[in-house]
């Protein structure tokens, strides 16, 4: 988290702090896949493992797939990721994925809603728990990391907190009126 004086002034705010959650070591952001979804993936997989699941299935158009593939590789937790073929270019990883990661590609598709539907079908047909998106409590709890980082750096809670849009999760900024 860092203070942004110019943007605060432009927006008419007294104080603005921004939590950048990608990969930019110069501002202390070191998410390995370059996305805030790293905050969601690890807690989700640990939660699912903790309740006895042997794997999960999810749909993605890019950053969610990167974060979950990375975390699944670290944990050795079986993760099936359904993606439209047109989105394959967004699936780079900072490491080689493990055998735990299974990619299901929708041939000739660019439709994220189709990936969601296919992930639901895989979940139903093979009794693999669905990851859950914004309804996933572990995913939402993982996003609390942004607020905790603000409190750690500035030693207080903010007056307001704004989240970026992405599966209903993602931290972006906090400010005081």
Buried (B, 14 or more C-beta within 10 A) or exposed (E): BEEBEEEBEEEEBEBBBBBBBBBEEEEEBEBBBBBBBBBBBBBBBBBBBEEEBEBBBBBBBBBBBBBBBBBBBBBEBBBBBBBBBBBEEBBEBEEEBBEBBBBBBBEEBEBBEBBBBBBBEBBEEEEBBBBBBEEBEBBBBBBEBBBEBBEEBBEEEBEEBEBBEBBEBBBBBBBBE
